[in-house]
Amino acid sequence: MEAIFEIIVILIFSYPGAGFRWFISRFWKSKKTFKDFLNDDSYMNGIIGILILSAPVIIYNMI
């Protein structure tokens, strides 16, 4: 049950993570598309997505 929950969370947050990686790669003039980043490494995309989406909440609670 725990593994299924982890897979679902990673898949949900992989889209914002891949979007952030794609947006940052535009500064280095990368030719990779969003789909390339999405298919590249879903676990890393999921972790980045969780960090990016939780950062405003953490910062707001610190103020």
PDB file of N, CA, C, O and CB in Angstrom:
ATOM      1  N   MET A   1       0.823  -1.191   0.000  1.00  0.00           N
ATOM      2  CA  MET A   1       0.000   0.000   0.000  1.00  0.00           C
ATOM      3  C   MET A   1       0.867   1.254   0.000  1.00  0.00           C
ATOM      4  O   MET A   1       0.562   2.238  -0.675  1.00  0.00           O
ATOM      5  CB  MET A   1      -0.936  -0.002   1.203  1.00  0.00           C
ATOM      6  N   GLU A   2       1.926   1.203   0.750  1.00  0.00           N
ATOM      7  CA  GLU A   2       2.828   2.350   0.848  1.00  0.00           C
ATOM      8  C   GLU A   2       3.529   2.620  -0.486  1.00  0.00           C
ATOM      9  O   GLU A   2       3.703   3.776  -0.871  1.00  0.00           O
ATOM     10  CB  GLU A   2       3.868   2.113   1.949  1.00  0.00           C
ATOM     11  N   ALA A   3       3.922   1.583  -1.174  1.00  0.00           N
ATOM     12  CA  ALA A   3       4.595   1.733  -2.468  1.00  0.00           C
ATOM     13  C   ALA A   3       3.649   2.315  -3.515  1.00  0.00           C
ATOM     14  O   ALA A   3       4.059   3.132  -4.340  1.00  0.00           O
ATOM     15  CB  ALA A   3       5.143   0.380  -2.948  1.00  0.00           C
ATOM     16  N   ILE A   4       2.394   1.899  -3.483  1.00  0.00           N
ATOM     17  CA  ILE A   4       1.404   2.426  -4.428  1.00  0.00           C
ATOM     18  C   ILE A   4       1.203   3.915  -4.191  1.00  0.00           C
ATOM     19  O   ILE A   4       1.142   4.692  -5.144  1.00  0.00           O
ATOM     20  CB  ILE A   4       0.057   1.673  -4.296  1.00  0.00           C
ATOM     21  N   PHE A   5       1.101   4.316  -2.937  1.00  0.00           N
ATOM     22  CA  PHE A   5       0.935   5.730  -2.598  1.00  0.00           C
ATOM     23  C   PHE A   5       2.142   6.542  -3.065  1.00  0.00           C
ATOM     24  O   PHE A   5       1.978   7.638  -3.599  1.00  0.00           O
ATOM     25  CB  PHE A   5       0.732   5.902  -1.080  1.00  0.00           C
ATOM     26  N   GLU A   6       3.341   6.020  -2.870  1.00  0.00           N
ATOM     27  CA  GLU A   6       4.554   6.717  -3.297  1.00  0.00           C
ATOM     28  C   GLU A   6       4.585   6.882  -4.810  1.00  0.00           C
ATOM     29  O   GLU A   6       4.959   7.945  -5.305  1.00  0.00           O
ATOM     30  CB  GLU A   6       5.799   5.963  -2.825  1.00  0.00           C
ATOM     31  N   ILE A   7       4.203   5.861  -5.542  1.00  0.00           N
ATOM     32  CA  ILE A   7       4.195   5.940  -7.005  1.00  0.00           C
ATOM     33  C   ILE A   7       3.181   6.977  -7.478  1.00  0.00           C
ATOM     34  O   ILE A   7       3.467   7.747  -8.395  1.00  0.00           O
ATOM     35  CB  ILE A   7       3.876   4.561  -7.622  1.00  0.00           C
ATOM     36  N   ILE A   8       2.013   7.005  -6.868  1.00  0.00           N
ATOM     37  CA  ILE A   8       0.986   7.974  -7.261  1.00  0.00           C
ATOM     38  C   ILE A   8       1.442   9.395  -6.975  1.00  0.00           C
ATOM     39  O   ILE A   8       1.246  10.282  -7.806  1.00  0.00           O
ATOM     40  CB  ILE A   8      -0.329   7.689  -6.531  1.00  0.00           C
ATOM     41  N   VAL A   9       2.044   9.627  -5.818  1.00  0.00           N
ATOM     42  CA  VAL A   9       2.526  10.970  -5.469  1.00  0.00           C
ATOM     43  C   VAL A   9       3.632  11.410  -6.419  1.00  0.00           C
ATOM     44  O   VAL A   9       3.632  12.556  -6.868  1.00  0.00           O
ATOM     45  CB  VAL A   9       3.035  11.004  -4.014  1.00  0.00           C
ATOM     46  N   ILE A  10       4.562  10.535  -6.729  1.00  0.00           N
ATOM     47  CA  ILE A  10       5.653  10.879  -7.646  1.00  0.00           C
ATOM     48  C   ILE A  10       5.109  11.190  -9.031  1.00  0.00           C
ATOM     49  O   ILE A  10       5.566  12.135  -9.674  1.00  0.00           O
ATOM     50  CB  ILE A  10       6.678   9.734  -7.724  1.00  0.00           C
ATOM     51  N   LEU A  11       4.146  10.415  -9.499  1.00  0.00           N
ATOM     52  CA  LEU A  11       3.571  10.674 -10.823  1.00  0.00           C
ATOM     53  C   LEU A  11       2.826  11.997 -10.876  1.00  0.00           C
ATOM     54  O   LEU A  11       2.898  12.705 -11.880  1.00  0.00           O
ATOM     55  CB  LEU A  11       2.636   9.549 -11.215  1.00  0.00           C
ATOM     56  N   ILE A  12       2.116  12.339  -9.818  1.00  0.00           N
ATOM     57  CA  ILE A  12       1.380  13.604  -9.787  1.00  0.00           C
ATOM     58  C   ILE A  12       2.341  14.787  -9.790  1.00  0.00           C
ATOM     59  O   ILE A  12       2.122  15.761 -10.510  1.00  0.00           O
ATOM     60  CB  ILE A  12       0.466  13.666  -8.553  1.00  0.00           C
ATOM     61  N   PHE A  13       3.393  14.712  -9.000  1.00  0.00           N
ATOM     62  CA  PHE A  13       4.314  15.830  -8.879  1.00  0.00           C
ATOM     63  C   PHE A  13       5.409  15.833  -9.945  1.00  0.00           C
ATOM     64  O   PHE A  13       6.225  16.755  -9.980  1.00  0.00           O
ATOM     65  CB  PHE A  13       4.940  15.815  -7.524  1.00  0.00           C
ATOM     66  N   SER A  14       5.442  14.828 -10.807  1.00  0.00           N
ATOM     67  CA  SER A  14       6.473  14.816 -11.849  1.00  0.00           C
ATOM     68  C   SER A  14       6.206  15.860 -12.922  1.00  0.00           C
ATOM     69  O   SER A  14       7.152  16.347 -13.541  1.00  0.00           O
ATOM     70  CB  SER A  14       6.562  13.438 -12.486  1.00  0.00           C
ATOM     71  N   TYR A  15       4.955  16.217 -13.163  1.00  0.00           N
ATOM     72  CA  TYR A  15       4.650  17.236 -14.166  1.00  0.00           C
ATOM     73  C   TYR A  15       5.161  18.626 -13.774  1.00  0.00           C
ATOM     74  O   TYR A  15       5.816  19.274 -14.590  1.00  0.00           O
ATOM     75  CB  TYR A  15       3.156  17.291 -14.397  1.00  0.00           C
ATOM     76  N   PRO A  16       4.884  19.111 -12.550  1.00  0.00           N
ATOM     77  CA  PRO A  16       5.466  20.409 -12.178  1.00  0.00           C
ATOM     78  C   PRO A  16       6.996  20.363 -12.093  1.00  0.00           C
ATOM     79  O   PRO A  16       7.662  21.350 -12.406  1.00  0.00           O
ATOM     80  CB  PRO A  16       4.895  20.868 -10.840  1.00  0.00           C
ATOM     81  N   GLY A  17       7.546  19.241 -11.678  1.00  0.00           N
ATOM     82  CA  GLY A  17       9.004  19.110 -11.609  1.00  0.00           C
ATOM     83  C   GLY A  17       9.646  19.153 -12.976  1.00  0.00           C
ATOM     84  O   GLY A  17      10.672  19.806 -13.165  1.00  0.00           O
ATOM     85  N   ALA A  18       9.048  18.459 -13.937  1.00  0.00           N
ATOM     86  CA  ALA A  18       9.566  18.490 -15.305  1.00  0.00           C
ATOM     87  C   ALA A  18       9.389  19.874 -15.909  1.00  0.00           C
ATOM     88  O   ALA A  18      10.246  20.334 -16.664  1.00  0.00           O
ATOM     89  CB  ALA A  18       8.864  17.438 -16.176  1.00  0.00           C
ATOM     90  N   GLY A  19       8.289  20.540 -15.586  1.00  0.00           N
ATOM     91  CA  GLY A  19       8.076  21.905 -16.073  1.00  0.00           C
ATOM     92  C   GLY A  19       9.116  22.864 -15.535  1.00  0.00           C
ATOM     93  O   GLY A  19       9.606  23.727 -16.263  1.00  0.00           O
ATOM     94  N   PHE A  20       9.455  22.720 -14.266  1.00  0.00           N
ATOM     95  CA  PHE A  20      10.483  23.585 -13.680  1.00  0.00           C
ATOM     96  C   PHE A  20      11.846  23.311 -14.307  1.00  0.00           C
ATOM     97  O   PHE A  20      12.579  24.245 -14.631  1.00  0.00           O
ATOM     98  CB  PHE A  20      10.552  23.382 -12.157  1.00  0.00           C
ATOM     99  N   ARG A  21      12.187  22.036 -14.481  1.00  0.00           N
ATOM    100  CA  ARG A  21      13.466  21.702 -15.124  1.00  0.00           C
ATOM    101  C   ARG A  21      13.516  22.217 -16.550  1.00  0.00           C
ATOM    102  O   ARG A  21      14.560  22.697 -16.990  1.00  0.00           O
ATOM    103  CB  ARG A  21      13.695  20.190 -15.113  1.00  0.00           C
ATOM    104  N   TRP A  22      12.401  22.129 -17.292  1.00  0.00           N
ATOM    105  CA  TRP A  22      12.335  22.613 -18.664  1.00  0.00           C
ATOM    106  C   TRP A  22      12.486  24.129 -18.696  1.00  0.00           C
ATOM    107  O   TRP A  22      13.193  24.665 -19.550  1.00  0.00           O
ATOM    108  CB  TRP A  22      11.013  22.192 -19.324  1.00  0.00           C
ATOM    109  N   PHE A  23      11.818  24.829 -17.759  1.00  0.00           N
ATOM    110  CA  PHE A  23      11.910  26.291 -17.699  1.00  0.00           C
ATOM    111  C   PHE A  23      13.331  26.748 -17.399  1.00  0.00           C
ATOM    112  O   PHE A  23      13.819  27.683 -18.034  1.00  0.00           O
ATOM    113  CB  PHE A  23      10.953  26.840 -16.641  1.00  0.00           C
ATOM    114  N   ILE A  24      14.001  26.114 -16.451  1.00  0.00           N
ATOM    115  CA  ILE A  24      15.375  26.471 -16.096  1.00  0.00           C
ATOM    116  C   ILE A  24      16.326  26.145 -17.242  1.00  0.00           C
ATOM    117  O   ILE A  24      17.302  26.865 -17.451  1.00  0.00           O
ATOM    118  CB  ILE A  24      15.813  25.736 -14.815  1.00  0.00           C
ATOM    119  N   SER A  25      16.066  25.087 -17.977  1.00  0.00           N
ATOM    120  CA  SER A  25      16.964  24.713 -19.074  1.00  0.00           C
ATOM    121  C   SER A  25      16.911  25.712 -20.219  1.00  0.00           C
ATOM    122  O   SER A  25      17.831  25.745 -21.037  1.00  0.00           O
ATOM    123  CB  SER A  25      16.616  23.327 -19.589  1.00  0.00           C
ATOM    124  N   ARG A  26      15.882  26.513 -20.303  1.00  0.00           N
ATOM    125  CA  ARG A  26      15.788  27.525 -21.355  1.00  0.00           C
ATOM    126  C   ARG A  26      16.891  28.572 -21.211  1.00  0.00           C
ATOM    127  O   ARG A  26      17.289  29.176 -22.207  1.00  0.00           O
ATOM    128  CB  ARG A  26      14.412  28.202 -21.324  1.00  0.00           C
ATOM    129  N   PHE A  27      17.393  28.801 -19.997  1.00  0.00           N
ATOM    130  CA  PHE A  27      18.463  29.774 -19.791  1.00  0.00           C
ATOM    131  C   PHE A  27      19.788  29.292 -20.371  1.00  0.00           C
ATOM    132  O   PHE A  27      20.650  30.103 -20.709  1.00  0.00           O
ATOM    133  CB  PHE A  27      18.626  30.067 -18.308  1.00  0.00           C
ATOM    134  N   TRP A  28      19.954  27.978 -20.487  1.00  0.00           N
ATOM    135  CA  TRP A  28      21.175  27.411 -21.063  1.00  0.00           C
ATOM    136  C   TRP A  28      20.968  27.010 -22.515  1.00  0.00           C
ATOM    137  O   TRP A  28      21.796  26.312 -23.099  1.00  0.00           O
ATOM    138  CB  TRP A  28      21.635  26.204 -20.250  1.00  0.00           C
ATOM    139  N   LYS A  29      19.857  27.455 -23.091  1.00  0.00           N
ATOM    140  CA  LYS A  29      19.531  27.224 -24.496  1.00  0.00           C
ATOM    141  C   LYS A  29      19.537  25.736 -24.854  1.00  0.00           C
ATOM    142  O   LYS A  29      20.084  25.332 -25.880  1.00  0.00           O
ATOM    143  CB  LYS A  29      20.513  27.970 -25.383  1.00  0.00           C
ATOM    144  N   SER A  30      18.933  24.954 -24.008  1.00  0.00           N
ATOM    145  CA  SER A  30      18.813  23.526 -24.254  1.00  0.00           C
ATOM    146  C   SER A  30      17.737  23.278 -25.310  1.00  0.00           C
ATOM    147  O   SER A  30      16.740  23.997 -25.368  1.00  0.00           O
ATOM    148  CB  SER A  30      18.482  22.768 -22.945  1.00  0.00           C
ATOM    149  N   LYS A  31      17.939  22.282 -26.123  1.00  0.00           N
ATOM    150  CA  LYS A  31      16.983  21.938 -27.184  1.00  0.00           C
ATOM    151  C   LYS A  31      16.010  20.846 -26.751  1.00  0.00           C
ATOM    152  O   LYS A  31      15.211  20.377 -27.561  1.00  0.00           O
ATOM    153  CB  LYS A  31      17.727  21.489 -28.434  1.00  0.00           C
ATOM    154  N   LYS A  32      16.064  20.437 -25.487  1.00  0.00           N
ATOM    155  CA  LYS A  32      15.168  19.395 -25.004  1.00  0.00           C
ATOM    156  C   LYS A  32      13.762  19.953 -24.838  1.00  0.00           C
ATOM    157  O   LYS A  32      13.583  21.100 -24.429  1.00  0.00           O
ATOM    158  CB  LYS A  32      15.677  18.811 -23.675  1.00  0.00           C
ATOM    159  N   THR A  33      12.783  19.143 -25.153  1.00  0.00           N
ATOM    160  CA  THR A  33      11.397  19.545 -24.991  1.00  0.00           C
ATOM    161  C   THR A  33      10.888  19.134 -23.607  1.00  0.00           C
ATOM    162  O   THR A  33      11.553  18.418 -22.859  1.00  0.00           O
ATOM    163  CB  THR A  33      10.522  18.927 -26.099  1.00  0.00           C
ATOM    164  N   PHE A  34       9.684  19.616 -23.303  1.00  0.00           N
ATOM    165  CA  PHE A  34       9.077  19.257 -22.025  1.00  0.00           C
ATOM    166  C   PHE A  34       8.873  17.751 -21.936  1.00  0.00           C
ATOM    167  O   PHE A  34       9.069  17.155 -20.877  1.00  0.00           O
ATOM    168  CB  PHE A  34       7.739  19.987 -21.838  1.00  0.00           C
ATOM    169  N   LYS A  35       8.485  17.146 -23.030  1.00  0.00           N
ATOM    170  CA  LYS A  35       8.260  15.701 -23.055  1.00  0.00           C
ATOM    171  C   LYS A  35       9.552  14.938 -22.774  1.00  0.00           C
ATOM    172  O   LYS A  35       9.522  13.890 -22.128  1.00  0.00           O
ATOM    173  CB  LYS A  35       7.681  15.275 -24.409  1.00  0.00           C
ATOM    174  N   ASP A  36      10.696  15.459 -23.256  1.00  0.00           N
ATOM    175  CA  ASP A  36      11.983  14.821 -22.976  1.00  0.00           C
ATOM    176  C   ASP A  36      12.281  14.848 -21.477  1.00  0.00           C
ATOM    177  O   ASP A  36      12.730  13.853 -20.908  1.00  0.00           O
ATOM    178  CB  ASP A  36      13.114  15.520 -23.757  1.00  0.00           C
ATOM    179  N   PHE A  37      12.030  15.989 -20.848  1.00  0.00           N
ATOM    180  CA  PHE A  37      12.267  16.085 -19.407  1.00  0.00           C
ATOM    181  C   PHE A  37      11.298  15.199 -18.635  1.00  0.00           C
ATOM    182  O   PHE A  37      11.673  14.602 -17.626  1.00  0.00           O
ATOM    183  CB  PHE A  37      12.138  17.538 -18.938  1.00  0.00           C
ATOM    184  N   LEU A  38      10.059  15.111 -19.100  1.00  0.00           N
ATOM    185  CA  LEU A  38       9.074  14.295 -18.409  1.00  0.00           C
ATOM    186  C   LEU A  38       9.432  12.815 -18.473  1.00  0.00           C
ATOM    187  O   LEU A  38       9.219  12.087 -17.503  1.00  0.00           O
ATOM    188  CB  LEU A  38       7.695  14.525 -19.002  1.00  0.00           C
ATOM    189  N   ASN A  39       9.965  12.367 -19.588  1.00  0.00           N
ATOM    190  CA  ASN A  39      10.342  10.965 -19.752  1.00  0.00           C
ATOM    191  C   ASN A  39      11.737  10.661 -19.214  1.00  0.00           C
ATOM    192  O   ASN A  39      12.102   9.492 -19.090  1.00  0.00           O
ATOM    193  CB  ASN A  39      10.270  10.585 -21.209  1.00  0.00           C
ATOM    194  N   ASP A  40      12.516  11.678 -18.895  1.00  0.00           N
ATOM    195  CA  ASP A  40      13.903  11.512 -18.482  1.00  0.00           C
ATOM    196  C   ASP A  40      14.019  10.750 -17.161  1.00  0.00           C
ATOM    197  O   ASP A  40      14.559   9.645 -17.137  1.00  0.00           O
ATOM    198  CB  ASP A  40      14.572  12.869 -18.357  1.00  0.00           C
ATOM    199  N   ASP A  41      13.530  11.314 -16.084  1.00  0.00           N
ATOM    200  CA  ASP A  41      13.641  10.688 -14.766  1.00  0.00           C
ATOM    201  C   ASP A  41      12.446  11.120 -13.921  1.00  0.00           C
ATOM    202  O   ASP A  41      12.446  12.221 -13.370  1.00  0.00           O
ATOM    203  CB  ASP A  41      14.991  11.072 -14.066  1.00  0.00           C
ATOM    204  N   SER A  42      11.451  10.285 -13.817  1.00  0.00           N
ATOM    205  CA  SER A  42      10.220  10.678 -13.132  1.00  0.00           C
ATOM    206  C   SER A  42      10.419  10.845 -11.630  1.00  0.00           C
ATOM    207  O   SER A  42       9.751  11.674 -11.012  1.00  0.00           O
ATOM    208  CB  SER A  42       9.137   9.654 -13.389  1.00  0.00           C
ATOM    209  N   TYR A  43      11.326  10.075 -11.034  1.00  0.00           N
ATOM    210  CA  TYR A  43      11.547  10.209  -9.589  1.00  0.00           C
ATOM    211  C   TYR A  43      12.158  11.574  -9.260  1.00  0.00           C
ATOM    212  O   TYR A  43      11.731  12.239  -8.316  1.00  0.00           O
ATOM    213  CB  TYR A  43      12.467   9.077  -9.074  1.00  0.00           C
ATOM    214  N   MET A  44      13.159  11.987 -10.045  1.00  0.00           N
ATOM    215  CA  MET A  44      13.763  13.295  -9.815  1.00  0.00           C
ATOM    216  C   MET A  44      12.752  14.410 -10.088  1.00  0.00           C
ATOM    217  O   MET A  44      12.707  15.395  -9.352  1.00  0.00           O
ATOM    218  CB  MET A  44      15.010  13.475 -10.699  1.00  0.00           C
ATOM    219  N   ASN A  45      11.940  14.263 -11.144  1.00  0.00           N
ATOM    220  CA  ASN A  45      10.912  15.257 -11.421  1.00  0.00           C
ATOM    221  C   ASN A  45       9.910  15.346 -10.275  1.00  0.00           C
ATOM    222  O   ASN A  45       9.473  16.440  -9.918  1.00  0.00           O
ATOM    223  CB  ASN A  45      10.191  14.924 -12.726  1.00  0.00           C
ATOM    224  N   GLY A  46       9.549  14.219  -9.705  1.00  0.00           N
ATOM    225  CA  GLY A  46       8.609  14.207  -8.588  1.00  0.00           C
ATOM    226  C   GLY A  46       9.163  14.897  -7.357  1.00  0.00           C
ATOM    227  O   GLY A  46       8.457  15.662  -6.699  1.00  0.00           O
ATOM    228  N   ILE A  47      10.410  14.636  -7.045  1.00  0.00           N
ATOM    229  CA  ILE A  47      11.032  15.277  -5.882  1.00  0.00           C
ATOM    230  C   ILE A  47      11.138  16.784  -6.089  1.00  0.00           C
ATOM    231  O   ILE A  47      10.848  17.556  -5.176  1.00  0.00           O
ATOM    232  CB  ILE A  47      12.426  14.679  -5.615  1.00  0.00           C
ATOM    233  N   ILE A  48      11.552  17.207  -7.280  1.00  0.00           N
ATOM    234  CA  ILE A  48      11.650  18.641  -7.577  1.00  0.00           C
ATOM    235  C   ILE A  48      10.270  19.284  -7.525  1.00  0.00           C
ATOM    236  O   ILE A  48      10.124  20.391  -7.007  1.00  0.00           O
ATOM    237  CB  ILE A  48      12.297  18.872  -8.964  1.00  0.00           C
ATOM    238  N   GLY A  49       9.250  18.599  -8.059  1.00  0.00           N
ATOM    239  CA  GLY A  49       7.888  19.122  -8.008  1.00  0.00           C
ATOM    240  C   GLY A  49       7.388  19.302  -6.590  1.00  0.00           C
ATOM    241  O   GLY A  49       6.759  20.313  -6.276  1.00  0.00           O
ATOM    242  N   ILE A  50       7.660  18.334  -5.730  1.00  0.00           N
ATOM    243  CA  ILE A  50       7.251  18.442  -4.324  1.00  0.00           C
ATOM    244  C   ILE A  50       7.961  19.615  -3.655  1.00  0.00           C
ATOM    245  O   ILE A  50       7.333  20.373  -2.916  1.00  0.00           O
ATOM    246  CB  ILE A  50       7.554  17.130  -3.563  1.00  0.00           C
ATOM    247  N   LEU A  51       9.256  19.774  -3.903  1.00  0.00           N
ATOM    248  CA  LEU A  51      10.003  20.879  -3.299  1.00  0.00           C
ATOM    249  C   LEU A  51       9.514  22.234  -3.790  1.00  0.00           C
ATOM    250  O   LEU A  51       9.362  23.164  -2.998  1.00  0.00           O
ATOM    251  CB  LEU A  51      11.485  20.732  -3.597  1.00  0.00           C
ATOM    252  N   ILE A  52       9.266  22.350  -5.091  1.00  0.00           N
ATOM    253  CA  ILE A  52       8.828  23.622  -5.661  1.00  0.00           C
ATOM    254  C   ILE A  52       7.440  24.001  -5.156  1.00  0.00           C
ATOM    255  O   ILE A  52       7.198  25.163  -4.830  1.00  0.00           O
ATOM    256  CB  ILE A  52       8.830  23.549  -7.189  1.00  0.00           C
ATOM    257  N   LEU A  53       6.535  23.045  -5.090  1.00  0.00           N
ATOM    258  CA  LEU A  53       5.176  23.347  -4.652  1.00  0.00           C
ATOM    259  C   LEU A  53       5.047  23.508  -3.141  1.00  0.00           C
ATOM    260  O   LEU A  53       4.102  24.143  -2.674  1.00  0.00           O
ATOM    261  CB  LEU A  53       4.248  22.267  -5.116  1.00  0.00           C
ATOM    262  N   SER A  54       5.967  22.953  -2.376  1.00  0.00           N
ATOM    263  CA  SER A  54       5.893  23.118  -0.924  1.00  0.00           C
ATOM    264  C   SER A  54       6.685  24.329  -0.440  1.00  0.00           C
ATOM    265  O   SER A  54       6.499  24.762   0.698  1.00  0.00           O
ATOM    266  CB  SER A  54       6.401  21.866  -0.234  1.00  0.00           C
ATOM    267  N   ALA A  55       7.554  24.880  -1.264  1.00  0.00           N
ATOM    268  CA  ALA A  55       8.374  26.029  -0.855  1.00  0.00           C
ATOM    269  C   ALA A  55       7.539  27.245  -0.452  1.00  0.00           C
ATOM    270  O   ALA A  55       7.842  27.849   0.577  1.00  0.00           O
ATOM    271  CB  ALA A  55       9.311  26.417  -1.981  1.00  0.00           C
ATOM    272  N   PRO A  56       6.500  27.641  -1.205  1.00  0.00           N
ATOM    273  CA  PRO A  56       5.698  28.801  -0.754  1.00  0.00           C
ATOM    274  C   PRO A  56       5.021  28.577   0.587  1.00  0.00           C
ATOM    275  O   PRO A  56       4.908  29.511   1.381  1.00  0.00           O
ATOM    276  CB  PRO A  56       4.645  29.132  -1.784  1.00  0.00           C
ATOM    277  N   VAL A  57       4.571  27.363   0.854  1.00  0.00           N
ATOM    278  CA  VAL A  57       3.927  27.068   2.128  1.00  0.00           C
ATOM    279  C   VAL A  57       4.938  27.187   3.266  1.00  0.00           C
ATOM    280  O   VAL A  57       4.627  27.766   4.307  1.00  0.00           O
ATOM    281  CB  VAL A  57       3.300  25.657   2.108  1.00  0.00           C
ATOM    282  N   ILE A  58       6.114  26.662   3.086  1.00  0.00           N
ATOM    283  CA  ILE A  58       7.153  26.730   4.105  1.00  0.00           C
ATOM    284  C   ILE A  58       7.573  28.174   4.350  1.00  0.00           C
ATOM    285  O   ILE A  58       7.715  28.598   5.497  1.00  0.00           O
ATOM    286  CB  ILE A  58       8.365  25.887   3.693  1.00  0.00           C
ATOM    287  N   ILE A  59       7.769  28.926   3.276  1.00  0.00           N
ATOM    288  CA  ILE A  59       8.168  30.332   3.414  1.00  0.00           C
ATOM    289  C   ILE A  59       7.068  31.137   4.097  1.00  0.00           C
ATOM    290  O   ILE A  59       7.359  31.987   4.938  1.00  0.00           O
ATOM    291  CB  ILE A  59       8.495  30.942   2.035  1.00  0.00           C
ATOM    292  N   TYR A  60       5.805  30.880   3.745  1.00  0.00           N
ATOM    293  CA  TYR A  60       4.697  31.604   4.364  1.00  0.00           C
ATOM    294  C   TYR A  60       4.627  31.317   5.857  1.00  0.00           C
ATOM    295  O   TYR A  60       4.356  32.224   6.644  1.00  0.00           O
ATOM    296  CB  TYR A  60       3.373  31.231   3.695  1.00  0.00           C
ATOM    297  N   ASN A  61       4.865  30.085   6.257  1.00  0.00           N
ATOM    298  CA  ASN A  61       4.820  29.732   7.675  1.00  0.00           C
ATOM    299  C   ASN A  61       5.997  30.293   8.463  1.00  0.00           C
ATOM    300  O   ASN A  61       5.918  30.436   9.683  1.00  0.00           O
ATOM    301  CB  ASN A  61       4.783  28.235   7.827  1.00  0.00           C
ATOM    302  N   MET A  62       7.082  30.609   7.773  1.00  0.00           N
ATOM    303  CA  MET A  62       8.239  31.191   8.458  1.00  0.00           C
ATOM    304  C   MET A  62       8.058  32.680   8.743  1.00  0.00           C
ATOM    305  O   MET A  62       8.714  33.230   9.628  1.00  0.00           O
ATOM    306  CB  MET A  62       9.491  30.980   7.628  1.00  0.00           C
ATOM    307  N   ILE A  63       7.179  33.323   8.003  1.00  0.00           N
ATOM    308  CA  ILE A  63       6.995  34.782   8.156  1.00  0.00           C
ATOM    309  C   ILE A  63       6.148  35.090   9.354  1.00  0.00           C
ATOM    310  O   ILE A  63       5.886  36.258   9.641  1.00  0.00           O
ATOM    311  CB  ILE A  63       6.358  35.391   6.907  1.00  0.00           C
TER     312      ILE A  63
END
